[in-house]
Amino acid sequence: MLDEAKLNQFVGQLLGDLGGAASVALVRIGDALGLYKTLHAKGAMTCAELAAQAGVHQRYLREWLSHQAASNYLTYDPETGKFALPPEQAMVFAIEESPVYMIGGFDVMAASLENQPKVQAAFKTGKGVAWGDQAGCLFCAVARFFRPGYHNHLTAAWLPALDGMTARLERGGKVADVGCGHGWSTVLMAKAFPNTEFIGYDFHAGSIEDARAHARAHGASNAHFEVATAKDFPGTDFDLVTCFDCLHDMGDPAGAAAHIRRSLKPDGTWMIVEPMAGDLLEQNLNPVGRLFYAASTMICVPTSLSQEVGTALGAQAGEARLREVIGGAGFNRIRRATETPFNMILEARP
């Protein structure tokens, strides 16, 4: 028998979901036109005042502001007719160094929607969609999404959680950042540890070009980048190998793990940063799991299935499955060094 109360509750949930989906384009417009940053810098403004500051048309802006207020992204004072970006929302929309800056997430959602036809076709064939064939600038969006987490946690918490690693890097060593993408993780580490050499490897040539540009722009002269896969990157004397949010995307993570094991010094360390997940589906039925399963369906699994072996671990593989892959390559000491609500940081040593 139909439970009308449950139906109404679900329709209410779905209205929230549709509202969030409808917000993707409007948030990206606000970011692209500098509307959030203008409100953050200047304070509360009327539509006319913001239009003049941002150089946009008032009629479009009035609708945009109304939507943002209805979404609780902005506040609205009916007495003054002014809209404001509260400090909490500014952390999400305007402050790029914030640990919860989420604009990159909206970019990823837009790229995923654009990529729907390719992934939908792959549902029928079981084939993959290569990373380089993803629609839009997914590489840019992913880099932008992950950068705030790396900026706030990588050198301040994740590397210090590894046994003796920060002192080792301060003295000077050699690090491979495998699957480095646009190189934000590599550059951040290189800036923090100028005595150590950092080499970023990625199989996507376009991302390596962007990584080199980032290193030049930030003066990271000890960071270098090369096109290579996780199974064939050169070097056999690394103190540390890092993999940030990429092991589950690889076609042959076991093969990558074996190559990484061979590339390390006998007393070297492999740091694996992966999305936070439990080992069972029921442990991941939550807002974080919901986002990661969506990304896994649209990005991670298609990317892995496009490569040799096509293991397709998925973004919610869980620690137990990751330990199987890592341990199978000869890493006998594996521990969860630290974690955030979005990531688990594993330390693996021979």
RAKAMO-V970566 format. One record per pair of residues at least 4 apart in sequence whose C-alpha atoms are under 7 Angstrom apart, sorted by sequence separation. I is the first residue (numbers start at 1). J is the second residue. D is the distance in Angstrom with one decimal. If there is no record, write none. Layout:
i->I j->J d->D
i->I j->J d->D
//
This chain:
i->3 j->7 d->6.3
i->4 j->8 d->6.1
i->5 j->9 d->6.1
i->6 j->10 d->6.1
i->7 j->11 d->6.1
i->8 j->12 d->6.1
i->9 j->13 d->6.3
i->10 j->14 d->6.1
i->11 j->15 d->6.2
i->12 j->16 d->6.5
i->13 j->17 d->6.4
i->14 j->18 d->6.1
i->15 j->19 d->6.0
i->16 j->20 d->6.2
i->17 j->21 d->6.2
i->18 j->22 d->6.0
i->19 j->23 d->6.2
i->20 j->24 d->6.9
i->23 j->27 d->5.9
i->24 j->28 d->6.3
i->25 j->29 d->6.2
i->26 j->30 d->6.2
i->27 j->31 d->6.2
i->28 j->32 d->6.0
i->29 j->33 d->6.0
i->30 j->34 d->6.0
i->31 j->35 d->6.3
i->34 j->38 d->6.0
i->35 j->39 d->6.3
i->36 j->40 d->6.1
i->37 j->41 d->6.0
i->38 j->42 d->5.9
i->39 j->43 d->5.1
i->45 j->49 d->5.7
i->46 j->50 d->6.2
i->47 j->51 d->6.0
i->48 j->52 d->6.2
i->49 j->53 d->6.3
i->50 j->54 d->5.9
i->51 j->55 d->5.5
i->52 j->56 d->6.9
i->57 j->61 d->6.2
i->58 j->62 d->5.9
i->59 j->63 d->6.8
i->60 j->64 d->6.4
i->61 j->65 d->6.0
i->62 j->66 d->6.1
i->63 j->67 d->6.2
i->64 j->68 d->6.2
i->65 j->69 d->6.1
i->66 j->70 d->6.2
i->67 j->71 d->6.1
i->68 j->72 d->6.3
i->69 j->73 d->5.8
i->77 j->81 d->5.5
i->85 j->89 d->6.3
i->86 j->90 d->6.1
i->87 j->91 d->6.5
i->89 j->93 d->6.2
i->90 j->94 d->4.8
i->91 j->95 d->5.3
i->103 j->107 d->6.6
i->104 j->108 d->6.3
i->105 j->109 d->6.3
i->106 j->110 d->6.3
i->107 j->111 d->6.3
i->108 j->112 d->6.1
i->109 j->113 d->6.3
i->110 j->114 d->6.3
i->111 j->115 d->6.1
i->112 j->116 d->6.4
i->115 j->119 d->6.5
i->116 j->120 d->5.8
i->117 j->121 d->6.2
i->118 j->122 d->6.3
i->119 j->123 d->6.4
i->121 j->125 d->6.8
i->122 j->126 d->5.3
i->129 j->133 d->6.4
i->130 j->134 d->6.6
i->134 j->138 d->6.6
i->137 j->141 d->6.4
i->138 j->142 d->6.0
i->139 j->143 d->6.2
i->140 j->144 d->6.1
i->141 j->145 d->6.1
i->142 j->146 d->6.2
i->143 j->147 d->5.9
i->146 j->150 d->6.5
i->147 j->151 d->5.9
i->148 j->152 d->6.1
i->149 j->153 d->5.9
i->150 j->154 d->4.8
i->152 j->156 d->6.8
i->153 j->157 d->5.1
i->154 j->158 d->4.9
i->155 j->159 d->5.5
i->156 j->160 d->6.8
i->157 j->161 d->6.1
i->164 j->168 d->6.4
i->165 j->169 d->6.2
i->166 j->170 d->6.1
i->167 j->171 d->6.3
i->168 j->172 d->6.4
i->169 j->173 d->5.6
i->183 j->187 d->6.1
i->184 j->188 d->6.1
i->185 j->189 d->6.3
i->186 j->190 d->6.1
i->187 j->191 d->6.1
i->188 j->192 d->6.3
i->189 j->193 d->6.1
i->190 j->194 d->5.8
i->204 j->208 d->6.6
i->205 j->209 d->6.4
i->206 j->210 d->6.6
i->207 j->211 d->6.1
i->208 j->212 d->6.2
i->209 j->213 d->6.4
i->210 j->214 d->6.2
i->211 j->215 d->6.2
i->212 j->216 d->6.3
i->213 j->217 d->6.1
i->214 j->218 d->6.1
i->215 j->219 d->6.0
i->216 j->220 d->6.3
i->228 j->232 d->6.3
i->229 j->233 d->5.8
i->243 j->247 d->6.5
i->246 j->250 d->6.7
i->252 j->256 d->6.3
i->253 j->257 d->6.0
i->254 j->258 d->6.3
i->255 j->259 d->6.3
i->256 j->260 d->6.1
i->257 j->261 d->6.1
i->258 j->262 d->6.5
i->259 j->263 d->6.2
i->260 j->264 d->6.4
i->264 j->268 d->5.2
i->281 j->285 d->6.7
i->285 j->289 d->5.8
i->286 j->290 d->6.0
i->287 j->291 d->6.5
i->288 j->292 d->6.3
i->289 j->293 d->5.9
i->290 j->294 d->6.3
i->291 j->295 d->6.3
i->292 j->296 d->5.9
i->293 j->297 d->6.1
i->294 j->298 d->6.3
i->295 j->299 d->5.5
i->296 j->300 d->4.5
i->297 j->301 d->5.8
i->298 j->302 d->6.7
i->299 j->303 d->6.0
i->300 j->304 d->6.3
i->301 j->305 d->6.1
i->302 j->306 d->6.2
i->306 j->310 d->6.6
i->313 j->317 d->5.6
i->317 j->321 d->6.0
i->318 j->322 d->6.4
i->319 j->323 d->6.0
i->320 j->324 d->6.5
i->321 j->325 d->6.7
i->322 j->326 d->6.2
i->323 j->327 d->5.6
i->324 j->328 d->5.8
i->325 j->329 d->6.9
i->327 j->331 d->4.8
i->339 j->343 d->5.6
i->340 j->344 d->6.5
i->30 j->35 d->5.0
i->31 j->36 d->6.3
i->39 j->44 d->6.4
i->45 j->50 d->5.9
i->51 j->56 d->5.0
i->68 j->73 d->5.1
i->69 j->74 d->4.7
i->76 j->81 d->6.9
i->77 j->82 d->5.5
i->85 j->90 d->6.1
i->90 j->95 d->6.1
i->96 j->101 d->5.8
i->122 j->127 d->5.3
i->129 j->134 d->6.8
i->153 j->158 d->6.0
i->154 j->159 d->6.1
i->160 j->165 d->6.6
i->168 j->173 d->6.9
i->180 j->185 d->6.9
i->215 j->220 d->4.9
i->228 j->233 d->5.1
i->248 j->253 d->6.9
i->278 j->283 d->5.3
i->284 j->289 d->4.8
i->285 j->290 d->6.6
i->295 j->300 d->6.6
i->296 j->301 d->5.6
i->305 j->310 d->4.2
i->317 j->322 d->6.8
i->326 j->331 d->6.2
i->327 j->332 d->6.0
i->339 j->344 d->4.5
i->30 j->36 d->6.1
i->51 j->57 d->6.2
i->68 j->74 d->5.4
i->69 j->75 d->5.4
i->76 j->82 d->5.8
i->77 j->83 d->6.6
i->95 j->101 d->6.5
i->122 j->128 d->6.2
i->159 j->165 d->6.6
i->160 j->166 d->5.7
i->180 j->186 d->6.9
i->202 j->208 d->6.5
i->215 j->221 d->7.0
i->247 j->253 d->6.0
i->278 j->284 d->6.0
i->304 j->310 d->5.1
i->305 j->311 d->6.9
i->338 j->344 d->6.5
i->339 j->345 d->5.6
i->51 j->58 d->5.6
i->69 j->76 d->6.2
i->76 j->83 d->4.6
i->91 j->98 d->5.6
i->159 j->166 d->6.3
i->277 j->284 d->6.2
i->304 j->311 d->6.6
i->305 j->312 d->6.1
i->338 j->345 d->5.4
i->75 j->83 d->5.6
i->76 j->84 d->6.6
i->92 j->100 d->5.4
i->93 j->101 d->6.1
i->190 j->198 d->6.2
i->215 j->223 d->6.6
i->304 j->312 d->5.1
i->336 j->344 d->6.9
i->337 j->345 d->5.7
i->74 j->83 d->6.4
i->75 j->84 d->5.2
i->91 j->100 d->6.3
i->92 j->101 d->4.1
i->93 j->102 d->6.5
i->177 j->186 d->6.3
i->336 j->345 d->5.8
i->337 j->346 d->5.5
i->48 j->58 d->6.2
i->51 j->61 d->6.9
i->74 j->84 d->5.6
i->75 j->85 d->6.5
i->91 j->101 d->5.8
i->92 j->102 d->5.3
i->93 j->103 d->6.1
i->119 j->129 d->6.8
i->336 j->346 d->4.4
i->337 j->347 d->5.9
i->47 j->58 d->6.5
i->74 j->85 d->5.0
i->118 j->129 d->6.9
i->301 j->312 d->5.1
i->335 j->346 d->5.6
i->336 j->347 d->6.2
i->74 j->86 d->6.7
i->186 j->198 d->6.6
i->334 j->346 d->6.8
i->335 j->347 d->5.4
i->212 j->225 d->6.3
i->301 j->314 d->5.6
i->334 j->347 d->5.6
i->335 j->348 d->6.7
i->47 j->61 d->6.7
i->186 j->200 d->6.2
i->211 j->225 d->7.0
i->300 j->314 d->5.9
i->334 j->348 d->4.4
i->47 j->62 d->6.1
i->300 j->315 d->6.5
i->333 j->348 d->5.6
i->334 j->349 d->6.5
i->73 j->89 d->6.3
i->333 j->349 d->5.1
i->183 j->200 d->6.7
i->208 j->225 d->6.2
i->331 j->348 d->5.9
i->332 j->349 d->6.4
i->333 j->350 d->6.3
i->208 j->226 d->6.6
i->296 j->314 d->5.5
i->331 j->349 d->5.3
i->332 j->350 d->5.3
i->35 j->54 d->6.6
i->115 j->134 d->6.2
i->208 j->227 d->6.5
i->296 j->315 d->5.1
i->331 j->350 d->4.3
i->34 j->54 d->6.9
i->115 j->135 d->4.9
i->180 j->200 d->5.5
i->330 j->350 d->6.2
i->114 j->135 d->5.9
i->180 j->201 d->5.8
i->181 j->202 d->6.0
i->114 j->136 d->7.0
i->174 j->196 d->5.7
i->175 j->197 d->6.2
i->176 j->198 d->6.0
i->177 j->199 d->6.1
i->178 j->200 d->6.0
i->179 j->201 d->5.7
i->180 j->202 d->5.6
i->205 j->227 d->5.9
i->293 j->315 d->6.6
i->170 j->193 d->5.6
i->172 j->195 d->4.6
i->173 j->196 d->4.6
i->174 j->197 d->4.9
i->175 j->198 d->4.8
i->176 j->199 d->5.0
i->177 j->200 d->4.6
i->178 j->201 d->4.9
i->179 j->202 d->4.6
i->204 j->227 d->6.8
i->292 j->315 d->6.0
i->293 j->316 d->6.7
i->111 j->135 d->6.1
i->169 j->193 d->6.1
i->171 j->195 d->6.4
i->172 j->196 d->4.3
i->173 j->197 d->6.2
i->174 j->198 d->6.0
i->175 j->199 d->6.2
i->176 j->200 d->5.9
i->177 j->201 d->6.1
i->178 j->202 d->6.3
i->198 j->222 d->6.1
i->199 j->223 d->5.8
i->200 j->224 d->6.2
i->201 j->225 d->5.9
i->202 j->226 d->6.9
i->203 j->227 d->5.3
i->231 j->255 d->6.2
i->240 j->264 d->7.0
i->292 j->316 d->6.8
i->111 j->136 d->5.4
i->170 j->195 d->6.3
i->182 j->207 d->4.9
i->197 j->222 d->5.2
i->198 j->223 d->4.7
i->199 j->224 d->4.8
i->200 j->225 d->4.6
i->201 j->226 d->5.2
i->202 j->227 d->5.3
i->203 j->228 d->5.0
i->231 j->256 d->4.7
i->238 j->263 d->6.3
i->239 j->264 d->6.2
i->111 j->137 d->7.0
i->181 j->207 d->5.3
i->182 j->208 d->6.2
i->196 j->222 d->7.0
i->197 j->223 d->6.3
i->198 j->224 d->6.3
i->199 j->225 d->5.4
i->200 j->226 d->6.3
i->201 j->227 d->5.7
i->202 j->228 d->5.4
i->203 j->229 d->4.9
i->230 j->256 d->5.1
i->236 j->262 d->6.5
i->237 j->263 d->6.0
i->238 j->264 d->4.7
i->239 j->265 d->5.9
i->111 j->138 d->5.7
i->169 j->196 d->5.8
i->181 j->208 d->6.7
i->201 j->228 d->5.5
i->202 j->229 d->6.0
i->236 j->263 d->3.9
i->237 j->264 d->5.3
i->238 j->265 d->5.6
i->182 j->210 d->5.5
i->183 j->211 d->4.5
i->187 j->215 d->5.9
i->194 j->222 d->6.5
i->231 j->259 d->5.5
i->235 j->263 d->5.9
i->236 j->264 d->5.8
i->237 j->265 d->4.9
i->240 j->268 d->5.6
i->241 j->269 d->6.5
i->242 j->270 d->5.8
i->243 j->271 d->6.4
i->244 j->272 d->6.3
i->245 j->273 d->5.5
i->182 j->211 d->4.4
i->191 j->220 d->5.9
i->236 j->265 d->6.9
i->239 j->268 d->4.6
i->240 j->269 d->4.9
i->241 j->270 d->4.8
i->242 j->271 d->4.8
i->243 j->272 d->5.0
i->244 j->273 d->4.8
i->245 j->274 d->4.8
i->108 j->138 d->6.3
i->190 j->220 d->6.1
i->238 j->268 d->6.6
i->239 j->269 d->6.4
i->240 j->270 d->5.7
i->241 j->271 d->6.3
i->242 j->272 d->6.0
i->243 j->273 d->6.1
i->244 j->274 d->6.6
i->245 j->275 d->6.6
i->190 j->222 d->6.1
i->201 j->233 d->7.0
i->108 j->141 d->5.2
i->187 j->220 d->6.1
i->190 j->223 d->5.9
i->107 j->141 d->5.2
i->108 j->142 d->6.3
i->155 j->189 d->6.6
i->46 j->81 d->5.7
i->150 j->185 d->6.2
i->46 j->82 d->4.2
i->187 j->223 d->6.4
i->45 j->82 d->4.7
i->46 j->83 d->6.1
i->104 j->141 d->5.3
i->147 j->184 d->6.4
i->151 j->188 d->7.0
i->186 j->223 d->6.8
i->44 j->82 d->5.7
i->45 j->83 d->5.4
i->104 j->142 d->6.7
i->279 j->317 d->6.9
i->44 j->83 d->5.3
i->45 j->84 d->6.7
i->143 j->182 d->6.2
i->277 j->316 d->5.3
i->279 j->318 d->4.4
i->44 j->84 d->4.3
i->104 j->144 d->4.8
i->105 j->145 d->5.4
i->275 j->315 d->6.2
i->277 j->317 d->6.9
i->278 j->318 d->5.0
i->279 j->319 d->6.4
i->43 j->84 d->6.2
i->104 j->145 d->3.9
i->275 j->316 d->6.7
i->277 j->318 d->4.9
i->278 j->319 d->7.0
i->279 j->320 d->6.3
i->102 j->145 d->6.6
i->39 j->84 d->6.4
i->40 j->85 d->6.1
i->39 j->85 d->6.0
i->101 j->148 d->6.4
i->100 j->148 d->7.0
i->99 j->148 d->5.1
i->40 j->90 d->6.6
i->98 j->148 d->6.3
i->99 j->149 d->5.6
i->97 j->148 d->5.9
i->179 j->230 d->7.0
i->249 j->300 d->5.1
i->178 j->230 d->6.2
i->249 j->301 d->6.8
i->99 j->152 d->5.8
i->251 j->304 d->4.3
i->40 j->94 d->6.8
i->249 j->303 d->6.1
i->250 j->304 d->5.1
i->251 j->305 d->6.3
i->249 j->304 d->5.1
i->251 j->307 d->4.7
i->252 j->308 d->6.6
i->36 j->93 d->6.4
i->37 j->94 d->5.1
i->251 j->308 d->5.5
i->252 j->309 d->5.6
i->36 j->94 d->5.6
i->251 j->309 d->5.5
i->252 j->310 d->6.3
i->251 j->310 d->4.2
i->252 j->311 d->5.9
i->251 j->311 d->5.5
i->251 j->312 d->6.6
i->176 j->238 d->6.7
i->175 j->238 d->5.5
i->249 j->312 d->6.8
i->174 j->238 d->5.1
i->175 j->239 d->6.0
i->176 j->240 d->6.5
i->177 j->241 d->5.8
i->178 j->242 d->6.0
i->179 j->243 d->6.2
i->248 j->312 d->6.8
i->174 j->239 d->5.5
i->175 j->240 d->4.9
i->176 j->241 d->4.7
i->177 j->242 d->4.8
i->178 j->243 d->5.3
i->248 j->313 d->5.1
i->249 j->314 d->7.0
i->276 j->341 d->6.7
i->173 j->239 d->6.1
i->174 j->240 d->6.8
i->175 j->241 d->5.7
i->176 j->242 d->6.3
i->177 j->243 d->6.2
i->248 j->314 d->5.6
i->276 j->342 d->5.1
i->179 j->246 d->6.1
i->248 j->315 d->6.1
i->275 j->342 d->5.8
i->276 j->343 d->4.3
i->261 j->329 d->6.7
i->275 j->343 d->4.5
i->276 j->344 d->5.2
i->257 j->326 d->6.0
i->274 j->343 d->5.6
i->275 j->344 d->6.1
i->273 j->343 d->6.5
i->274 j->344 d->5.5
i->254 j->325 d->5.4
i->258 j->329 d->4.7
i->273 j->344 d->5.8
i->274 j->345 d->6.6
i->132 j->204 d->6.8
i->253 j->325 d->6.9
i->257 j->329 d->5.6
i->273 j->345 d->4.6
i->272 j->345 d->5.8
i->273 j->346 d->6.3
i->271 j->345 d->6.9
i->272 j->346 d->5.1
i->254 j->329 d->6.8
i->271 j->346 d->5.7
i->272 j->347 d->6.6
i->271 j->347 d->4.9
i->270 j->347 d->6.0
i->271 j->348 d->6.4
i->28 j->106 d->6.8
i->269 j->347 d->6.9
i->270 j->348 d->5.1
i->269 j->348 d->5.9
i->270 j->349 d->6.4
i->269 j->349 d->5.0
i->268 j->349 d->6.6
i->24 j->106 d->5.6
i->130 j->302 d->6.9
i->131 j->303 d->5.4
i->129 j->302 d->4.8
i->130 j->303 d->5.0
i->128 j->302 d->4.3
i->129 j->303 d->5.4
i->128 j->303 d->6.0
i->162 j->337 d->6.4
i->128 j->304 d->6.9
i->130 j->306 d->5.2
i->161 j->337 d->5.6
i->128 j->305 d->4.3
i->129 j->306 d->5.5
i->161 j->338 d->6.4
i->127 j->305 d->6.1
i->128 j->306 d->3.9
i->119 j->298 d->6.4
i->127 j->306 d->6.4
i->158 j->338 d->6.7
i->162 j->347 d->6.6
i->112 j->298 d->6.2
//
